[in-house]
Amino acid sequence: MLNLYKLTSNYLGYCKYQKNLNDKSLKAYKIDLSQFASFMEGSDGDLNKTNISNYITCLHKTYKPKTVKRKIACLKAFFNYLEYDEIIEKNPFTKMKIKFQEPFLLPKTVSLNTIQAVLSEAYRESQSTNKAGYYYKAVIRDIAVLELLFATGARVSELCSLNVSDVSLCDGFIKIYGKGSRERIVQIGNDEVILALRNYRIAFPSKNNANDFFFINRLGNRLSEQSVRLMITKYVDKAGLQVHITPHMYRHSLATLLLEEDVDIRYIQHILGHSSIVTTQIYTHVTSNKQKSILVAKHPRNKVVLDKGQI
């Protein structure tokens, strides 16, 4: 019987050193494959279609469709690796049809007025804070984070992983490393955003190490994703807004607002770092305000003149 835990360890090494997957992906793979190995311990141990089907059924009973889809994709990749390395003779996923309906969920967005209110609260906080203390520096950092989230539409993991060398304040270019180690360059076209980033660099000067993280905490370590989430919640509460906002909603909102300004969807695809334009097209379903204004102004029904006869 194959030792799935040992094979998982070997596969993770392959993913790290040959596929160059990031630590976050490796952690998810380890959890998913360890879960499968644990399930197989309670079965006869054969890597056949029946046991795979039973495992998938178990996943459906426990997780949401999106999570199940990811776990199955991980498992498929693992078995492809085993087959390629001739560790198994037959891949149980071969000719195996896996179909399930994933619910269509529109991206959650926030209005431009809400984004403005949160940003304004952070700027007001900087004006009312003692400039001699660390808290003032932290607020300056918060402003830079909030500005950059909205300016680039970066995922929070991408933003927190930025290095000093990835941010060029002279020309306003931000180099972002996305999913699958894909690299993209996003241009900052707003002077207020550039100024916020410059103020941050003054408050948190670099130690001339280009590999240092751009956004850091009080101890000089990488700013965590959870810190960004809590930061947003803090300013939402201070602004008196009765809404829950996540970092990812800035990303969704930017895409939606750009579409409403008639920006070509291919440019939005590049800004967001989507490998497929199909992913970007989901935002066409949420631009209802733009759709309404177009239909009100340009619908051909407006040109229809009826002869209703005498009243």
C-alpha positions as CSV (number, residue, x, y, z in Angstrom):
1,M,0.0,0.0,0.0
2,L,1.3,3.4,-0.9
3,N,2.3,5.8,1.9
4,L,0.2,8.9,0.9
5,Y,1.7,11.1,3.5
6,K,5.2,10.5,2.2
7,L,4.0,10.9,-1.4
8,T,2.4,14.2,-0.4
9,S,5.7,15.4,1.1
10,N,7.5,14.5,-2.1
11,Y,4.8,16.2,-4.2
12,L,5.0,19.4,-2.1
13,G,8.7,19.5,-2.7
14,Y,8.1,19.2,-6.4
15,C,5.5,22.0,-6.3
16,K,7.9,24.3,-4.3
17,Y,11.1,23.8,-6.2
18,Q,10.0,23.0,-9.7
19,K,6.6,24.7,-10.0
20,N,7.6,27.6,-7.8
21,L,4.3,27.7,-5.9
22,N,4.1,30.2,-3.1
23,D,3.9,29.3,0.6
24,K,0.1,30.0,0.7
25,S,-0.6,27.5,-2.1
26,L,1.7,24.9,-0.6
27,K,-0.1,25.2,2.8
28,A,-3.4,24.7,1.1
29,Y,-2.1,21.7,-0.9
30,K,-0.8,20.1,2.3
31,I,-4.1,20.5,4.1
32,D,-6.1,19.1,1.1
33,L,-3.8,16.1,0.5
34,S,-3.4,15.2,4.2
35,Q,-7.2,15.3,4.4
36,F,-7.4,12.8,1.5
37,A,-4.7,10.6,3.1
38,S,-6.7,10.5,6.3
39,F,-9.9,9.6,4.5
40,M,-8.1,6.7,2.7
41,E,-6.9,5.3,6.0
42,G,-10.5,4.6,6.8
43,S,-11.1,2.7,3.5
44,D,-9.4,-0.3,1.9
45,G,-6.6,2.0,0.8
46,D,-7.0,1.3,-2.9
47,L,-6.6,4.3,-5.2
48,N,-9.6,3.4,-7.4
49,K,-12.6,5.3,-8.8
50,T,-14.9,4.0,-6.1
51,N,-12.9,5.4,-3.2
52,I,-12.3,8.7,-5.1
53,S,-16.0,9.0,-5.7
54,N,-16.8,8.3,-2.0
55,Y,-14.2,11.0,-1.0
56,I,-15.8,13.5,-3.3
57,T,-19.2,12.7,-1.9
58,C,-17.8,13.3,1.5
59,L,-16.4,16.7,0.4
60,H,-19.8,17.8,-1.0
61,K,-21.5,17.0,2.4
62,T,-18.9,19.1,4.3
63,Y,-17.9,22.1,2.1
64,K,-19.3,24.7,-0.2
65,P,-19.0,24.0,-3.9
66,K,-16.2,26.4,-4.5
67,T,-14.1,24.7,-1.8
68,V,-14.9,21.3,-3.2
69,K,-13.9,22.4,-6.6
70,R,-10.5,23.6,-5.3
71,K,-9.9,20.4,-3.3
72,I,-10.7,18.2,-6.3
73,A,-8.4,20.3,-8.6
74,C,-5.6,19.7,-6.0
75,L,-6.2,16.0,-5.9
76,K,-6.3,15.7,-9.7
77,A,-2.9,17.5,-10.0
78,F,-1.5,15.1,-7.3
79,F,-2.6,12.1,-9.3
80,N,-1.3,13.5,-12.5
81,Y,2.1,13.8,-10.7
82,L,1.9,10.2,-9.5
83,E,1.1,8.9,-12.9
84,Y,3.8,11.0,-14.6
85,D,6.4,9.7,-12.2
86,E,5.1,6.1,-12.7
87,I,4.3,5.7,-9.0
88,I,0.8,4.5,-10.1
89,E,0.0,2.6,-13.2
90,K,-3.5,4.0,-13.7
91,N,-4.9,7.4,-12.8
92,P,-8.4,6.9,-11.2
93,F,-9.4,10.3,-12.6
94,T,-9.0,9.1,-16.2
95,K,-12.5,9.2,-17.9
96,M,-14.0,10.1,-14.5
97,K,-16.8,12.7,-15.0
98,I,-17.2,15.1,-12.1
99,K,-20.0,17.6,-12.4
100,F,-21.7,19.8,-9.9
101,Q,-23.5,23.1,-10.0
102,E,-21.5,25.9,-8.5
103,P,-23.8,28.8,-7.5
104,F,-23.3,32.0,-9.4
105,L,-22.5,34.7,-6.8
106,L,-22.0,38.3,-7.8
107,P,-18.9,40.0,-6.4
108,K,-19.6,42.1,-3.4
109,T,-18.8,45.8,-3.9
110,V,-18.9,49.0,-2.0
111,S,-19.9,52.4,-3.4
112,L,-17.5,55.1,-4.3
113,N,-19.0,57.3,-1.5
114,T,-18.3,54.6,1.0
115,I,-14.7,54.2,-0.1
116,Q,-14.4,58.0,0.0
117,A,-15.8,58.1,3.6
118,V,-13.3,55.5,4.8
119,L,-10.3,57.2,3.2
120,S,-11.4,60.6,4.5
121,E,-11.6,59.2,8.0
122,A,-8.0,58.0,7.8
123,Y,-6.8,61.4,6.5
124,R,-8.7,63.1,9.3
125,E,-7.1,60.8,11.8
126,S,-3.7,61.8,10.6
127,Q,-4.5,65.5,11.1
128,S,-5.8,65.0,14.7
129,T,-2.9,62.8,15.9
130,N,0.3,63.8,17.7
131,K,2.9,63.7,15.0
132,A,5.7,62.8,17.5
133,G,4.3,59.3,18.4
134,Y,4.3,56.0,16.6
135,Y,0.5,56.0,16.2
136,Y,0.8,58.9,13.7
137,K,3.3,56.8,11.6
138,A,0.8,53.9,11.7
139,V,-2.0,56.1,10.4
140,I,0.3,57.3,7.6
141,R,0.9,53.7,6.7
142,D,-2.9,53.0,6.9
143,I,-3.6,55.8,4.4
144,A,-0.9,54.3,2.0
145,V,-2.4,50.9,2.3
146,L,-6.0,52.1,1.7
147,E,-4.9,54.2,-1.2
148,L,-2.9,51.4,-2.8
149,L,-5.7,48.8,-2.4
150,F,-8.1,51.0,-4.3
151,A,-5.6,52.3,-6.8
152,T,-4.3,48.9,-7.9
153,G,-7.1,46.5,-7.1
154,A,-4.4,44.2,-5.6
155,R,-5.4,41.2,-3.5
156,V,-4.5,41.7,0.1
157,S,-1.9,38.9,-0.1
158,E,-0.3,40.6,-3.1
159,L,-0.2,44.0,-1.3
160,C,1.4,42.6,1.9
161,S,4.0,40.7,-0.2
162,L,5.2,43.8,-2.0
163,N,9.0,44.4,-1.7
164,V,10.6,47.8,-1.6
165,S,12.0,47.1,-5.1
166,D,8.5,46.5,-6.5
167,V,7.4,50.0,-5.8
168,S,8.8,52.8,-8.0
169,L,7.6,56.2,-6.8
170,C,9.5,58.1,-9.5
171,D,7.4,56.7,-12.3
172,G,4.4,55.4,-10.3
173,F,4.9,51.7,-11.3
174,I,3.9,48.9,-9.0
175,K,5.1,45.4,-9.7
176,I,2.7,42.8,-8.4
177,Y,3.2,39.1,-8.2
178,G,-0.1,37.3,-8.4
179,K,-1.5,33.8,-8.5
180,G,0.7,31.2,-10.3
181,S,3.7,33.6,-9.9
182,R,2.3,35.8,-12.6
183,E,3.8,39.2,-12.7
184,R,2.0,42.4,-13.7
185,I,2.8,46.1,-13.7
186,V,0.1,48.5,-12.6
187,Q,0.6,52.2,-13.1
188,I,-0.5,54.7,-10.4
189,G,-2.1,57.6,-12.2
190,N,-3.2,59.7,-9.2
191,D,-0.9,62.2,-7.5
192,E,-2.7,61.9,-4.1
193,V,-1.9,58.1,-4.1
194,I,1.8,58.8,-4.9
195,L,2.0,61.4,-2.2
196,A,0.5,59.0,0.3
197,L,3.1,56.4,-0.6
198,R,5.9,59.0,-0.3
199,N,4.7,60.1,3.1
200,Y,4.7,56.4,4.1
201,R,8.3,56.0,3.0
202,I,9.3,59.0,5.1
203,A,7.6,57.5,8.1
204,F,9.0,54.1,7.5
205,P,12.3,54.6,5.7
206,S,13.9,51.6,3.9
207,K,17.2,50.1,5.2
208,N,18.5,50.0,1.6
209,N,17.5,46.4,1.3
210,A,15.5,46.0,-1.9
211,N,14.2,42.6,-0.7
212,D,12.6,44.2,2.4
213,F,8.8,44.1,2.5
214,F,7.3,47.5,1.5
215,F,4.6,47.5,4.2
216,I,5.9,46.7,7.6
217,N,4.6,46.7,11.2
218,R,6.1,48.3,14.3
219,L,8.7,45.5,14.6
220,G,9.8,45.9,11.0
221,N,8.2,42.7,9.9
222,R,5.8,42.1,7.0
223,L,2.4,43.7,7.6
224,S,0.0,40.8,7.9
225,E,-3.2,40.4,5.9
226,Q,-5.2,40.3,9.1
227,S,-3.8,43.7,10.1
228,V,-5.1,45.1,6.9
229,R,-8.6,43.6,7.5
230,L,-8.6,45.1,11.1
231,M,-7.4,48.4,9.7
232,I,-10.3,48.7,7.3
233,T,-12.8,47.7,10.0
234,K,-11.3,50.4,12.3
235,Y,-11.9,53.2,9.9
236,V,-15.3,51.9,8.8
237,D,-16.4,52.1,12.5
238,K,-14.8,55.5,13.0
239,A,-16.7,56.8,10.0
240,G,-19.9,55.5,11.5
241,L,-20.7,53.3,8.6
242,Q,-23.0,50.3,9.1
243,V,-21.3,48.0,6.6
244,H,-18.7,45.2,6.6
245,I,-15.9,45.8,4.2
246,T,-13.1,43.4,3.3
247,P,-9.9,44.2,1.4
248,H,-11.1,42.1,-1.5
249,M,-14.2,44.4,-1.9
250,Y,-11.8,47.2,-2.9
251,R,-10.7,45.0,-5.8
252,H,-14.3,44.2,-6.8
253,S,-15.3,47.8,-6.6
254,L,-12.4,49.1,-8.7
255,A,-13.2,46.6,-11.5
256,T,-16.9,47.5,-11.4
257,L,-16.3,51.3,-11.3
258,L,-13.8,51.1,-14.2
259,L,-16.3,49.2,-16.3
260,E,-18.9,51.8,-15.6
261,E,-16.4,54.4,-16.9
262,D,-16.3,52.4,-20.2
263,V,-12.7,51.1,-19.6
264,D,-12.0,48.2,-22.0
265,I,-12.4,44.9,-20.1
266,R,-9.0,43.7,-21.4
267,Y,-7.3,46.5,-19.5
268,I,-9.2,45.6,-16.4
269,Q,-8.1,42.0,-16.9
270,H,-4.5,43.1,-16.8
271,I,-4.9,45.4,-13.8
272,L,-6.5,42.6,-11.8
273,G,-4.1,39.9,-13.0
274,H,-6.7,37.5,-14.3
275,S,-5.3,34.7,-16.5
276,S,-8.6,34.5,-18.3
277,I,-10.9,37.2,-19.4
278,V,-13.8,35.0,-18.4
279,T,-13.0,35.7,-14.8
280,T,-13.1,39.4,-15.4
281,Q,-16.4,39.2,-17.3
282,I,-18.2,38.5,-14.0
283,Y,-18.0,42.2,-13.3
284,T,-20.2,43.0,-16.3
285,H,-23.1,41.6,-14.2
286,V,-22.8,44.1,-11.4
287,T,-22.6,47.4,-13.4
288,S,-26.3,48.0,-13.0
289,N,-26.0,51.8,-12.5
290,K,-24.3,52.2,-15.8
291,Q,-26.7,49.9,-17.4
292,K,-29.7,51.9,-16.1
293,S,-28.2,55.2,-17.3
294,I,-27.6,53.8,-20.8
295,L,-31.1,52.4,-21.1
296,V,-32.7,55.5,-19.7
297,A,-30.9,57.7,-22.2
298,K,-30.5,55.5,-25.3
299,H,-33.2,52.8,-25.3
300,P,-35.0,52.9,-28.7
301,R,-38.3,52.8,-26.9
302,N,-37.7,56.5,-26.2
303,K,-38.2,57.2,-29.9
304,V,-41.4,55.3,-30.2
305,V,-44.3,57.8,-30.7
306,L,-47.7,56.1,-30.2
307,D,-51.0,56.9,-31.8
308,K,-53.3,55.9,-28.9
309,G,-56.4,57.3,-30.6
310,Q,-58.8,59.7,-29.0
311,I,-59.2,59.7,-25.3
